[in-house]
């Protein structure tokens, strides 16, 4: 089952996303066409949500720096990272010396245009590569930003696919960055592929599944202000999906306790894969900060491919970094977790004492020492021995140190033969 996640990301790449505004609105509309179950929730500007306030909507039409010779730099229409996010409008002529105070660059990455924002304090500015900044000629400059901040809405997409039970598996990703492929778009396209996978393979699910697409930080804070109680009651575990499109590594950011079902699930799904990196919550950096905060305390891990990559938050985060293969590999990880939930999260043996595997043709009926060394039989017997209805399948997989997909096969076989339920 393949989904054109790379195409979705390329379609959305040019849009100027931020916490609010038209680029974000169009992105959310795009995903609602893929998954109509996604519905919009609005939070009005200046509404208080916990310790925060919903910001005004930011709209921008154009921006540039123009030298007195007529040559332009930092043109928004050529690269939307050239403008400091949430810049206030400006239209004036200043000296080069003064201009440099309003230009952001990275000396450590001299060829990259950085992504910089100022959401909660009004200012204006431009972003250039360090090399571009150094080549600015002497003279006067017109600085022009055609933008405005207005009262409007912060918008969130969310959906709950209802199953036989109310207990939920939770998936979250953010929509608030302009043209960056891995840091921005890989998470949302993966989330939508997970939704499509569940709907196509499991029309009637056992568990319920909650999905949210929202601007980072302020989005989950706003969402929790509305749904915290029901989430705390219903969510079994969940994942914040970000930077999931490259092929370099696999990364877990654990919950603060490091022993929730979310931690166990990711560890089990990533067992045996190359370059798996496991970080404590001390290395948090995205919306897991909100979901795991002390007065919320949801069992939510962050799943990424490369946590730290050289193109991060620059214009180099493009489709040289994100690939269809990388996205599909990430989807396969999440599919294993969904499959485990729907197959049976807490397997339990149906017999008292060991079941008779021989009469079911699940082992040879002649006693010979070498039979007991067969890996499949050992895994089969171990799964039966540990299936007490209290241990989850991820915990068992980690205990056995076997790939989750191998345990799935044994689980299916034993359910088919009515040894597990």
DOFI-422227 format. One record per residue (C-alpha): x negated, y negated, z negated; residue number from 0; residue in one letter. Coordinates in nm, 2 decimals. Each point is the difference from the previous one (the first is absolute). Layout:
# DOFI-422227
[vopa [X Y Z] NUM A]
...
//
This chain:
# DOFI-422227
[vopa [0.00 0.00 0.00] 0 X]
[vopa [-0.17 -0.31 0.12] 1 X]
[vopa [0.09 -0.36 -0.05] 2 X]
[vopa [-0.15 -0.29 0.21] 3 X]
[vopa [-0.13 -0.19 -0.30] 4 X]
[vopa [-0.28 -0.16 0.19] 5 X]
[vopa [0.24 -0.14 0.25] 6 X]
[vopa [0.22 -0.14 -0.28] 7 X]
[vopa [-0.31 -0.17 -0.15] 8 X]
[vopa [-0.11 -0.15 0.33] 9 X]
[vopa [0.35 -0.13 0.06] 10 X]
[vopa [0.00 -0.18 -0.33] 11 X]
[vopa [-0.37 -0.11 -0.01] 12 X]
[vopa [0.04 -0.35 0.16] 13 X]
[vopa [0.27 -0.12 -0.25] 14 X]
[vopa [-0.10 -0.25 -0.26] 15 X]
[vopa [0.11 0.17 -0.32] 16 X]
[vopa [-0.02 -0.16 -0.34] 17 X]
[vopa [0.20 0.02 -0.32] 18 X]
[vopa [0.29 -0.15 0.18] 19 X]
[vopa [0.09 -0.14 0.34] 20 X]
[vopa [0.08 0.11 0.36] 21 X]
[vopa [-0.29 0.24 0.05] 22 X]
[vopa [0.09 0.20 -0.31] 23 X]
[vopa [0.37 -0.02 0.09] 24 X]
[vopa [-0.06 0.14 0.35] 25 X]
[vopa [-0.22 0.28 -0.14] 26 X]
[vopa [0.27 0.11 -0.24] 27 X]
[vopa [0.26 -0.01 0.29] 28 X]
[vopa [-0.23 0.22 0.21] 29 X]
[vopa [-0.01 0.27 -0.27] 30 X]
[vopa [0.38 -0.02 -0.05] 31 X]
[vopa [0.04 0.11 0.36] 32 X]
[vopa [-0.22 0.31 -0.07] 33 X]
[vopa [0.18 0.08 -0.33] 34 X]
[vopa [0.34 -0.17 -0.02] 35 X]
[vopa [0.03 0.12 -0.36] 36 X]
[vopa [-0.24 -0.29 -0.09] 37 X]
[vopa [0.21 -0.29 -0.13] 38 X]
[vopa [-0.11 -0.36 -0.08] 39 X]
[vopa [0.00 -0.13 -0.35] 40 X]
[vopa [-0.05 -0.38 -0.04] 41 X]
[vopa [-0.15 -0.20 -0.28] 42 X]
[vopa [0.05 -0.37 0.02] 43 X]
[vopa [-0.29 -0.25 -0.02] 44 X]
[vopa [-0.07 -0.13 -0.35] 45 X]
[vopa [0.18 0.30 -0.16] 46 X]
[vopa [-0.18 0.11 -0.32] 47 X]
[vopa [-0.10 0.37 0.00] 48 X]
[vopa [-0.17 0.10 -0.32] 49 X]
[vopa [-0.31 -0.22 -0.04] 50 X]
[vopa [0.01 -0.12 0.37] 51 X]
[vopa [0.20 -0.22 0.23] 52 X]
[vopa [0.11 0.08 0.35] 53 X]
[vopa [-0.20 -0.23 0.23] 54 X]
[vopa [0.15 -0.22 0.28] 55 X]
[vopa [0.02 0.14 0.35] 56 X]
[vopa [-0.31 -0.09 0.21] 57 X]
[vopa [0.04 -0.08 0.37] 58 X]
[vopa [-0.28 -0.09 0.24] 59 X]
[vopa [0.01 -0.08 0.37] 60 X]
[vopa [-0.35 -0.10 0.08] 61 X]
[vopa [-0.34 -0.10 -0.15] 62 X]
[vopa [-0.35 -0.09 0.12] 63 X]
[vopa [-0.31 -0.21 -0.06] 64 X]
[vopa [-0.08 -0.24 0.29] 65 X]
[vopa [-0.35 -0.16 0.04] 66 X]
[vopa [-0.01 -0.36 0.13] 67 X]
[vopa [-0.12 0.15 0.33] 68 X]
[vopa [0.33 0.18 0.04] 69 X]
[vopa [-0.14 0.35 -0.07] 70 X]
[vopa [0.22 0.20 -0.24] 71 X]
[vopa [-0.09 0.25 -0.27] 72 X]
[vopa [0.19 0.22 -0.24] 73 X]
[vopa [0.30 0.02 0.24] 74 X]
[vopa [0.29 0.17 -0.17] 75 X]
[vopa [0.16 0.12 0.32] 76 X]
[vopa [-0.32 0.19 0.09] 77 X]
[vopa [-0.04 0.16 -0.35] 78 X]
[vopa [0.25 -0.05 -0.28] 79 X]
[vopa [-0.27 0.07 -0.26] 80 X]
[vopa [-0.16 -0.34 0.08] 81 X]
[vopa [0.24 -0.18 -0.23] 82 X]
[vopa [0.00 0.02 -0.38] 83 X]
[vopa [0.32 0.19 -0.08] 84 X]
[vopa [0.28 -0.23 -0.13] 85 X]
[vopa [-0.18 -0.32 0.12] 86 X]
[vopa [0.19 -0.32 -0.04] 87 X]
[vopa [0.03 -0.23 0.30] 88 X]
[vopa [-0.28 -0.23 0.10] 89 X]
[vopa [-0.07 -0.23 0.29] 90 X]
[vopa [-0.30 -0.23 -0.04] 91 X]
[vopa [-0.35 -0.08 0.11] 92 X]
[vopa [-0.29 0.07 -0.24] 93 X]
[vopa [-0.38 0.03 0.01] 94 X]
[vopa [-0.18 0.33 0.04] 95 X]
[vopa [-0.13 -0.03 -0.35] 96 X]
[vopa [0.35 -0.03 -0.14] 97 X]
[vopa [0.13 0.27 0.23] 98 X]
[vopa [-0.25 0.26 -0.13] 99 X]
[vopa [0.18 -0.02 -0.34] 100 X]
[vopa [0.31 0.14 0.17] 101 X]
[vopa [-0.17 0.29 0.19] 102 X]
[vopa [-0.02 0.35 -0.15] 103 X]
[vopa [-0.26 0.24 0.13] 104 X]
[vopa [-0.20 0.31 -0.11] 105 X]
[vopa [-0.38 -0.04 -0.01] 106 X]
[vopa [-0.02 0.38 -0.06] 107 X]
[vopa [0.19 0.07 0.32] 108 X]
[vopa [-0.11 -0.28 0.23] 109 X]
[vopa [0.18 0.12 0.31] 110 X]
[vopa [0.34 0.06 -0.17] 111 X]
[vopa [0.29 -0.24 -0.05] 112 X]
[vopa [0.12 0.06 -0.36] 113 X]
[vopa [0.36 0.02 -0.12] 114 X]
[vopa [0.07 -0.25 -0.27] 115 X]
[vopa [0.33 -0.12 -0.16] 116 X]
[vopa [0.13 -0.25 -0.25] 117 X]
[vopa [0.35 0.11 -0.09] 118 X]
[vopa [0.06 -0.17 -0.33] 119 X]
[vopa [-0.19 -0.32 0.03] 120 X]
[vopa [0.05 -0.24 0.28] 121 X]
[vopa [-0.30 -0.07 0.22] 122 X]
[vopa [-0.11 0.03 0.36] 123 X]
[vopa [-0.30 0.15 0.17] 124 X]
[vopa [-0.15 0.19 0.29] 125 X]
[vopa [-0.20 0.32 0.03] 126 X]
[vopa [-0.30 0.05 0.23] 127 X]
[vopa [-0.28 0.25 0.02] 128 X]
[vopa [-0.32 -0.13 -0.16] 129 X]
[vopa [-0.16 -0.01 0.34] 130 X]
[vopa [0.29 -0.21 0.14] 131 X]
[vopa [-0.02 -0.24 -0.29] 132 X]
[vopa [-0.37 -0.05 0.05] 133 X]
[vopa [0.05 -0.09 0.37] 134 X]
[vopa [0.25 -0.28 -0.07] 135 X]
[vopa [-0.14 -0.31 0.17] 136 X]
[vopa [-0.05 -0.33 -0.18] 137 X]
[vopa [0.27 -0.26 0.03] 138 X]
[vopa [0.36 -0.06 -0.10] 139 X]
[vopa [0.27 0.26 0.00] 140 X]
[vopa [0.38 0.01 0.02] 141 X]
[vopa [0.15 0.26 -0.24] 142 X]
[vopa [0.34 0.10 0.10] 143 X]
[vopa [0.24 0.25 -0.17] 144 X]
[vopa [0.36 0.00 0.11] 145 X]
[vopa [0.16 0.18 -0.30] 146 X]
[vopa [0.27 -0.05 -0.26] 147 X]
[vopa [0.11 0.15 -0.33] 148 X]
[vopa [0.37 0.02 -0.05] 149 X]
[vopa [0.25 0.16 -0.23] 150 X]
[vopa [0.10 0.34 0.14] 151 X]
[vopa [-0.04 0.37 -0.09] 152 X]
[vopa [-0.26 0.26 -0.08] 153 X]
[vopa [0.12 0.31 0.18] 154 X]
[vopa [-0.05 0.37 -0.08] 155 X]
[vopa [0.10 0.31 0.19] 156 X]
[vopa [0.11 0.29 -0.22] 157 X]
[vopa [0.18 0.33 0.04] 158 X]
[vopa [0.10 0.30 -0.21] 159 X]
[vopa [0.05 0.33 0.18] 160 X]
[vopa [0.23 0.18 -0.25] 161 X]
[vopa [-0.06 0.37 -0.07] 162 X]
[vopa [0.17 0.26 -0.21] 163 X]
[vopa [-0.15 -0.15 -0.31] 164 X]
[vopa [-0.06 -0.36 -0.10] 165 X]
[vopa [-0.36 0.05 -0.08] 166 X]
[vopa [-0.21 -0.19 0.25] 167 X]
[vopa [-0.33 0.01 0.18] 168 X]
[vopa [-0.11 -0.36 0.06] 169 X]
[vopa [-0.20 -0.15 0.29] 170 X]
[vopa [-0.11 -0.37 0.02] 171 X]
[vopa [-0.20 -0.21 0.24] 172 X]
[vopa [-0.05 -0.37 0.06] 173 X]
[vopa [0.08 -0.24 0.29] 174 X]
[vopa [-0.16 -0.33 -0.05] 175 X]
[vopa [-0.33 -0.01 0.19] 176 X]
[vopa [-0.06 -0.14 0.35] 177 X]
[vopa [-0.19 0.18 0.27] 178 X]
[vopa [-0.19 0.27 -0.19] 179 X]
[vopa [0.06 0.36 0.10] 180 X]
[vopa [-0.12 0.21 -0.30] 181 X]
[vopa [0.06 -0.23 -0.29] 182 X]
[vopa [0.34 -0.10 0.12] 183 X]
[vopa [0.18 0.21 0.26] 184 X]
[vopa [-0.13 0.36 -0.07] 185 X]
[vopa [0.20 0.02 -0.32] 186 X]
[vopa [0.34 -0.11 0.13] 187 X]
[vopa [-0.02 0.22 0.31] 188 X]
[vopa [-0.09 0.30 -0.21] 189 X]
[vopa [0.29 -0.07 -0.23] 190 X]
[vopa [0.24 -0.01 0.29] 191 X]
[vopa [-0.15 0.32 0.14] 192 X]
[vopa [0.06 0.17 -0.33] 193 X]
[vopa [0.36 -0.11 0.00] 194 X]
[vopa [0.05 0.14 0.35] 195 X]
[vopa [-0.17 0.33 -0.09] 196 X]
[vopa [0.23 0.05 -0.30] 197 X]
[vopa [0.31 -0.08 0.19] 198 X]
[vopa [-0.09 0.23 0.29] 199 X]
[vopa [-0.13 0.30 -0.20] 200 X]
[vopa [0.23 -0.02 -0.31] 201 X]
[vopa [0.34 -0.14 0.10] 202 X]
[vopa [0.12 0.10 -0.35] 203 X]
[vopa [-0.28 -0.06 -0.25] 204 X]
[vopa [-0.02 0.14 -0.35] 205 X]
[vopa [-0.16 -0.32 -0.13] 206 X]
[vopa [0.08 -0.36 0.07] 207 X]
[vopa [-0.26 -0.22 0.17] 208 X]
[vopa [-0.04 -0.37 -0.06] 209 X]
[vopa [-0.19 -0.23 0.25] 210 X]
[vopa [-0.10 -0.36 -0.02] 211 X]
[vopa [-0.18 -0.24 0.23] 212 X]
[vopa [-0.08 -0.33 -0.17] 213 X]
[vopa [-0.25 -0.28 -0.03] 214 X]
[vopa [-0.29 0.09 -0.22] 215 X]
[vopa [0.01 -0.09 -0.38] 216 X]
[vopa [0.30 -0.23 0.00] 217 X]
[vopa [0.20 0.26 0.20] 218 X]
[vopa [-0.02 0.29 -0.26] 219 X]
[vopa [0.04 -0.25 -0.28] 220 X]
[vopa [0.33 -0.12 0.16] 221 X]
[vopa [0.11 0.35 0.08] 222 X]
[vopa [-0.07 0.12 -0.35] 223 X]
[vopa [0.20 -0.29 -0.15] 224 X]
[vopa [0.30 0.15 0.17] 225 X]
[vopa [-0.06 0.37 0.00] 226 X]
[vopa [-0.24 0.07 -0.29] 227 X]
[vopa [0.24 0.18 -0.22] 228 X]
[vopa [0.14 0.24 0.26] 229 X]
[vopa [-0.36 0.06 0.13] 230 X]
[vopa [-0.12 0.09 -0.35] 231 X]
[vopa [0.29 0.24 -0.04] 232 X]
[vopa [-0.02 0.17 0.34] 233 X]
[vopa [-0.35 -0.01 0.15] 234 X]
[vopa [-0.19 0.32 -0.05] 235 X]
[vopa [-0.31 -0.14 0.17] 236 X]
[vopa [-0.11 -0.22 0.29] 237 X]
[vopa [-0.27 -0.15 0.21] 238 X]
[vopa [-0.11 -0.34 0.11] 239 X]
[vopa [-0.12 0.04 0.36] 240 X]
[vopa [-0.27 -0.24 0.13] 241 X]
[vopa [-0.30 0.02 0.23] 242 X]
[vopa [0.10 0.35 0.13] 243 X]
[vopa [-0.10 -0.03 0.37] 244 X]
[vopa [-0.37 0.06 0.02] 245 X]
[vopa [-0.18 0.34 0.02] 246 X]
[vopa [-0.29 -0.07 -0.24] 247 X]
[vopa [0.12 0.13 -0.34] 248 X]
[vopa [0.29 0.08 -0.22] 249 X]
[vopa [0.06 -0.20 -0.32] 250 X]
[vopa [0.21 0.05 -0.32] 251 X]
[vopa [0.05 -0.29 -0.25] 252 X]
[vopa [0.13 0.19 -0.30] 253 X]
[vopa [0.26 -0.11 -0.24] 254 X]
[vopa [-0.13 -0.14 -0.34] 255 X]
[vopa [0.06 0.34 -0.16] 256 X]
[vopa [-0.14 0.20 0.30] 257 X]
[vopa [0.22 0.30 -0.08] 258 X]
[vopa [0.34 -0.08 0.15] 259 X]
[vopa [0.16 0.20 0.27] 260 X]
[vopa [-0.11 -0.27 0.24] 261 X]
[vopa [-0.36 0.06 -0.09] 262 X]
[vopa [0.04 0.37 0.02] 263 X]
[vopa [0.18 -0.02 0.34] 264 X]
[vopa [-0.26 -0.21 0.17] 265 X]
[vopa [-0.29 0.21 -0.14] 266 X]
[vopa [0.17 0.32 0.12] 267 X]
[vopa [0.09 -0.14 0.35] 268 X]
[vopa [-0.36 -0.13 0.05] 269 X]
[vopa [-0.18 0.32 -0.12] 270 X]
[vopa [-0.25 0.12 0.25] 271 X]
[vopa [0.01 -0.31 0.22] 272 X]
[vopa [-0.33 -0.17 0.08] 273 X]
[vopa [-0.11 -0.32 -0.19] 274 X]
[vopa [0.27 -0.01 -0.26] 275 X]
[vopa [-0.06 -0.28 -0.25] 276 X]
[vopa [0.17 -0.01 -0.34] 277 X]
[vopa [0.02 -0.33 -0.19] 278 X]
[vopa [0.14 -0.09 -0.34] 279 X]
[vopa [0.26 -0.27 -0.05] 280 X]
[vopa [-0.29 -0.23 -0.08] 281 X]
[vopa [-0.05 -0.03 0.38] 282 X]
[vopa [0.37 -0.10 0.07] 283 X]
[vopa [0.05 -0.27 0.26] 284 X]
[vopa [0.34 0.01 0.15] 285 X]
[vopa [0.36 0.05 -0.11] 286 X]
[vopa [-0.08 0.29 -0.23] 287 X]
[vopa [-0.09 -0.28 -0.24] 288 X]
[vopa [0.37 -0.09 -0.03] 289 X]
[vopa [0.15 0.35 0.00] 290 X]
[vopa [-0.24 0.12 -0.27] 291 X]
[vopa [0.00 -0.31 -0.21] 292 X]
[vopa [0.06 0.07 -0.37] 293 X]
[vopa [0.37 -0.11 -0.01] 294 X]
[vopa [0.08 0.19 0.31] 295 X]
[vopa [-0.23 0.31 -0.01] 296 X]
[vopa [0.12 0.19 0.30] 297 X]
[vopa [-0.20 0.30 0.11] 298 X]
[vopa [-0.13 -0.16 0.33] 299 X]
[vopa [-0.34 0.07 0.16] 300 X]
[vopa [-0.15 -0.19 0.28] 301 X]
[vopa [-0.09 0.20 0.31] 302 X]
[vopa [-0.24 -0.14 0.25] 303 X]
[vopa [-0.26 0.12 0.25] 304 X]
[vopa [-0.31 -0.22 -0.05] 305 X]
[vopa [0.04 -0.22 -0.31] 306 X]
[vopa [-0.29 -0.22 0.09] 307 X]
[vopa [-0.08 -0.06 0.36] 308 X]
[vopa [-0.21 -0.27 0.17] 309 X]
[vopa [0.28 -0.14 0.21] 310 X]
[vopa [0.23 -0.06 -0.30] 311 X]
[vopa [0.19 -0.33 -0.01] 312 X]
[vopa [-0.16 -0.12 0.33] 313 X]
[vopa [0.08 -0.02 0.37] 314 X]
[vopa [-0.21 0.31 0.05] 315 X]
[vopa [0.28 0.21 -0.16] 316 X]
[vopa [0.14 0.11 0.33] 317 X]
[vopa [0.06 0.31 0.21] 318 X]
[vopa [-0.36 0.09 0.00] 319 X]
[vopa [0.06 0.08 -0.37] 320 X]
[vopa [0.36 0.14 0.02] 321 X]
[vopa [0.07 0.30 0.22] 322 X]
[vopa [0.29 0.23 0.08] 323 X]
[vopa [-0.20 0.29 -0.14] 324 X]
[vopa [-0.07 -0.18 -0.32] 325 X]
[vopa [0.36 -0.08 -0.05] 326 X]
[vopa [0.11 0.35 0.08] 327 X]
[vopa [-0.25 0.14 -0.25] 328 X]
[vopa [0.15 -0.22 -0.26] 329 X]
[vopa [0.35 0.11 0.09] 330 X]
[vopa [-0.10 0.36 -0.03] 331 X]
[vopa [-0.10 -0.07 -0.36] 332 X]
[vopa [0.33 -0.15 -0.08] 333 X]
[vopa [0.19 0.28 0.18] 334 X]
[vopa [-0.16 0.26 -0.22] 335 X]
[vopa [0.12 -0.18 -0.31] 336 X]
[vopa [0.36 -0.04 0.14] 337 X]
[vopa [0.00 0.37 0.11] 338 X]
[vopa [-0.11 0.10 -0.35] 339 X]
[vopa [0.29 -0.19 -0.16] 340 X]
[vopa [0.26 0.14 0.24] 341 X]
[vopa [-0.14 0.36 -0.03] 342 X]
[vopa [0.02 -0.01 -0.38] 343 X]
[vopa [-0.19 -0.24 -0.23] 344 X]
[vopa [0.02 0.23 -0.30] 345 X]
[vopa [-0.02 0.36 0.12] 346 X]
[vopa [0.13 0.27 -0.24] 347 X]
[vopa [-0.04 0.38 0.02] 348 X]
[vopa [0.33 0.20 0.01] 349 X]
[vopa [-0.13 0.31 -0.16] 350 X]
[vopa [-0.10 0.10 -0.36] 351 X]
[vopa [-0.35 0.13 0.02] 352 X]
[vopa [-0.18 0.03 0.33] 353 X]
[vopa [0.22 0.06 0.31] 354 X]
[vopa [-0.05 0.32 0.20] 355 X]
[vopa [-0.17 -0.15 0.30] 356 X]
[vopa [-0.05 0.34 0.16] 357 X]
[vopa [0.37 0.07 0.06] 358 X]
[vopa [0.03 -0.33 0.18] 359 X]
[vopa [-0.30 0.08 0.22] 360 X]
[vopa [-0.20 -0.29 -0.16] 361 X]
[vopa [-0.29 0.22 -0.10] 362 X]
[vopa [-0.13 0.34 0.08] 363 X]
[vopa [0.15 0.29 -0.19] 364 X]
[vopa [-0.32 0.19 -0.03] 365 X]
[vopa [-0.23 -0.09 -0.29] 366 X]
[vopa [-0.34 -0.09 0.11] 367 X]
[vopa [-0.24 -0.25 -0.16] 368 X]
[vopa [-0.07 -0.20 0.31] 369 X]
[vopa [0.37 -0.08 0.03] 370 X]
[vopa [-0.02 -0.22 -0.31] 371 X]
[vopa [-0.27 -0.21 0.16] 372 X]
[vopa [0.22 -0.11 0.29] 373 X]
[vopa [0.03 -0.37 -0.02] 374 X]
[vopa [0.36 -0.02 0.12] 375 X]
[vopa [0.11 0.26 -0.26] 376 X]
[vopa [-0.19 -0.18 -0.28] 377 X]
[vopa [0.16 -0.33 0.09] 378 X]
[vopa [0.34 0.17 0.02] 379 X]
[vopa [-0.04 0.16 -0.35] 380 X]
[vopa [-0.14 -0.32 -0.15] 381 X]
[vopa [0.29 -0.21 0.13] 382 X]
[vopa [0.25 0.25 -0.15] 383 X]
[vopa [-0.19 0.00 -0.33] 384 X]
[vopa [0.00 -0.38 -0.04] 385 X]
[vopa [0.35 -0.06 0.13] 386 X]
[vopa [0.18 -0.06 -0.33] 387 X]
[vopa [0.23 -0.28 0.12] 388 X]
[vopa [-0.19 -0.25 -0.20] 389 X]
[vopa [-0.32 -0.04 0.20] 390 X]
[vopa [0.04 -0.20 0.32] 391 X]
[vopa [-0.14 0.14 0.33] 392 X]
[vopa [-0.27 -0.27 0.01] 393 X]
[vopa [-0.13 0.08 -0.34] 394 X]
[vopa [-0.01 0.37 0.10] 395 X]
[vopa [-0.19 -0.09 0.33] 396 X]
[vopa [-0.26 -0.20 -0.19] 397 X]
[vopa [-0.04 0.27 -0.26] 398 X]
[vopa [-0.06 0.26 0.28] 399 X]
[vopa [-0.22 -0.24 0.20] 400 X]
[vopa [0.17 0.10 0.33] 401 X]
[vopa [0.14 -0.22 0.28] 402 X]
[vopa [0.36 -0.09 -0.06] 403 X]
[vopa [0.11 0.14 0.34] 404 X]
[vopa [-0.13 0.35 -0.09] 405 X]
[vopa [0.21 -0.01 -0.32] 406 X]
[vopa [0.30 -0.11 0.21] 407 X]
[vopa [-0.02 0.31 0.21] 408 X]
[vopa [-0.01 0.23 -0.31] 409 X]
[vopa [0.28 -0.20 -0.16] 410 X]
[vopa [0.22 0.04 0.31] 411 X]
[vopa [-0.07 0.38 0.02] 412 X]
[vopa [0.08 0.06 -0.36] 413 X]
[vopa [0.32 -0.21 0.02] 414 X]
[vopa [0.10 0.20 0.30] 415 X]
[vopa [-0.05 0.32 -0.20] 416 X]
[vopa [0.19 -0.14 -0.29] 417 X]
[vopa [-0.30 0.02 -0.23] 418 X]
[vopa [-0.01 -0.38 -0.06] 419 X]
[vopa [0.29 -0.24 -0.02] 420 X]
//
